[in-house]
Amino acid sequence: MADQDGGAAAARAVCLGESMAVLLPDRPGPFEAVGAFRPSVGGAESNVAAALAGLGVPTAWISRVGADGFGRRLTGELAAAGVDVSAVAVDPHRPTGVYLKETGGSGLPHDLGPGRSRLHYYRAGSAASALGPALLADPAAAALLAAAPLLHLTGITPALSDGCLALVRALLAERRPGRLLSFDLNWRPALWRHRDASVLPELLDAADVLLLGADEAGDAFGTGDPAAIRKRFPAPATVVVKDSGHLVTALDRRGGSVTEPALRVEVVEPTGAGDAFAAGYLAGTLRGLDVRSRLRLGHLAAAGALTAATDHGALPDARTVAALLAADARDWAATTVTATGIHSPALTATAPAPAGPNTLEPSERP
């Protein structure tokens, strides 16, 4: 992304955490039935970074990758998506993490079932697991962190190592005026199997914006009820609770709440939808949109990911987005998103709005 002088625009959002190489199967079914795998890249924080960049928000991703082809692919694809990767360190001794995606629908023994997927991680000892507080002294990372009005973290990072936990604690403790700290739970039970997950509540409660799914909150904290979650985490200015993709509720400190239903979507692949929602909501926050519009922009971004075969989807053009953000409740509820486009009575055109690059303008600093 470039400024008016042709140089790189200063990052308005920084996403920090591990991303990995991804191996995608050539067909549904258990791994013993797969013929080949196609390489790609993925990871919660880089997914949010790429989606924010696609939404017109200059964004940087900070992490570590191995001195290997997977690391080069990761940084190359994110840079091509418009993400600033200037503060990504290359570790000469540790590898880039890898995960494999298994998809259901083959009907074979051990199949996951139609529409279901499972991720198999190989990340122990990865380059990103060596992140720690020393990062704050790195000039490139420090400059990005000092200037960006939004820092986005997830609960994945503190699960990777003691150093990663110390880094997240340091970042959450480093409060400064004008910077919004966003934290997405991203509950990964396998990562916490040999670590103390009791550290999570203090981290979540230190954020300004807390995002979490009702199902994962139920697993991690024993409740998925938005009001109960809001009570459990009183400090964040806003707690956003996603209810299995059907409803999302934003609750403020004063007891106010706004609930917005998700769009009807013909799902192609679900991975990455939660990250896309977070990006849409955060982009709306940076643009100064009202709460309902922030939630709708999150739903639109999530719909783009749900109708894409990869982790990254695309929003329709800015005119279509504006029409849907302004739609009344009936037209919003009647909107359907498919891989071929958006069908909605809120759109004046008779043809569905095609998916494609979004042209939303970056907002001013909040």
Disulfide bonds with the S-S distance in Angstrom:
none
